[in-house]
Amino acid sequence: MNLLTLFLVFAKTALLTFGGGYAMVPLFQNEIVFRHAYLSAADFANLVALAQVTPGPIGFNAATYVGMVREGFAGAIVASLGVAVPTFVIALAAAIGLRRMRGTEWMTQLMRGLRPCVVGIIAAAVVFFADTSVFTAPFANLLAGRDFGICWQGAVIFAAVIVVHRLWKGLNPLWSLALSALLGWSLFI
């Protein structure tokens, strides 16, 4: 793999994603795990978890990490630019274009059409995280009638975070992360 390929992998993901970092997760998984085999599925799950708790956007953190692992410091810079440059150009063009087209029927319909797409992409990220934390085998195994199970520790942590957020609306997500880490430490030792 060379630096140009690394740049193009992350630039393509940035260009094809609408909806933020979580929307990038399924595309990153496809490119990083399945297509190019830069990381294993377990390493990718750990990468996404780490990218969430470190400062900065998930996509940028993930690109920097993969670039560093694959090609060293130069790879980290190139992969980070791969995510950042297309995003910057699109954001700049969108800001200019949206200012001119704000309130038009065409733009309203476009945004209405993009919402379900973003929800679907984020749902794919949810399935990815469930596959790597709550279930003991990929969710697709359940649908195919193959071996499938639930990791009771992951299910307990998931349920606890849901209950806490239902009881205390507006709770800072950092408390959820702290609760999850504490439960993970206590349930998996």
N, C-alpha and C positions, 0 to 999 in steps of 0.2 A: 504494500500500500504506500502511496506517496502522498505528499501534502496536498496536492491538487484534488485527489480523490477524497481526502478527508474534508477539505473545504466544501466540495460539491455535495457530499452526503448531508452535511449540516445546513448548507444553503438551500438545498432542495426541501428539507424538512421545514425550514423557516418560511420558505415561499408557499408551501402547500398547507400551512396551518393557519387557522383562524380561530381565535378564542383563548389564546394565552398558553402558559406552560403546560397545564394539564391536558390540553388538546394535543400537545406535541408528543405526549408519552406513547400513544400507540404507534405513531409514525417513527419515533425514535426506536421503539422496540423492534419494529419491522426492519429498519435499516441496520441498527447496531447489533441486534441479536440474530435475526434470521437471515438477512441478506448478506451482510459482510462478516458476521461472526466475530465482531470486535470484542464482545463480552458474552458470557453465558447468561441464561435467563435469571439465575440466582444473583449473579453479579450485577445485572441490570436492575433488579428489584432493589438491591442494596444501594446502587447508585441513585436511583430515584428518591429513595428514603433520605439519603444523605443530602441530595440536592434540595430537598424541601426544608431541611433544618439549617442549612447554611444561608448566609445572607445573599440575596440576589435572585434573579429569575431562575426557575427550574431548568429551562432549556439552555440558558447560558452556562449554568453550573455543570450540567450534564455534558455539554460540548467540551468545556474546558477539561473536565476529568478524562473523558474518553480520548481527547487529543493528547493529553499528557501521558496516559497509559500507552497509547499506540506509537506516538512519535516524539515523546519528550516535550521540552519547553516550546519548541517551534510548533509542534502539533497542537499544543494547548492554545497557542496564539491563533493559529490558522483555523482550528475548529470553532473557537470563540468568534472569530471574524465571520465565519460561515453562517453562524446564527445571527450575529448582530447586523451585518451589512444589509442583507435583504430586508430584514425587519425595519431598519432605519429608513431605507429607501421607500418601502411600502407605506410606512407611517407618515413620512413626509408627503408623498404623493396623495395619500388618503386625506391628510389634513387640508391640503390645497383643494382637492376635488370635493371633499365634503362641505367645505365652506361655500363653494359655488352651488352645490346641488342640495344643500340642506332644505328639507321641507318639500322636496319634489316627490311626486307620486312614485316615480321610478326608484328613487333611493329608499323610500319607505317600504316598497315591495321587496327590494333587494335585501334589506335588513330583516324583514319578516321571513324571507326564505332562508337566510343564513342561520337563524336561531335554532331550528331543529337539527341542522347539521352540527352545530357546536354542541348541542345536548347529546347527540349521538356519539361524537368523538369523546366527550367527557365520560359518557357511559362505557365506552370501550376502555378508558383508563380505569374506571371502577372495576370492571371485570378483570383487567390485568392485575390490579392490586389484590382482588379477592383470590385470584389464582395463586398468588405468591404468599398470601398471609392467612387466609381463612380456610381455604380448601387444601387438601393434601395431594390433589391431582388437578390438572386443568379442568375448568368448568365444562369444557367441550366433552370430557369423558362422561359426564352425567347425561348429556344429551345423546351420546353415542351408546349408552348402556354399558360402558366399560368401568373399570375400577375407579371409585370415587369416594372421598371421605372428607370430613371436616376436621380441621385442626382446632380442638376445643379451646386452646389458649388464645388463638387468634380470634375466635368467635366471641370469647369472653371480653377481650379488649375492645373489639368492635361494638359489642352491645353496651359496654360500660361508657364508651365515648358518646354513643347515641343517647343514652339515658341522661348523662351529664348535660349534654347540649339541649335536650328537651326540657330539663328542669331549670337550667340557668341560661336563658336566652341571652345572647350578647356576650357570652363568656369568651375571653381572649383565647384564641387557638393555641397559644403557648401552654396554657394549662392542660389542654387536651394532649399535647405532645408529652408534657411532663407525666400526666396520668398514664398514658400509653407506655412510656419508657419504664415507669415504676411497675406497672402490671407485667410488662414483658420481662423485666428482670426477675420479678418474683415468681412468675408462672413457668418460666423456661429454665430455671436453675435446678 
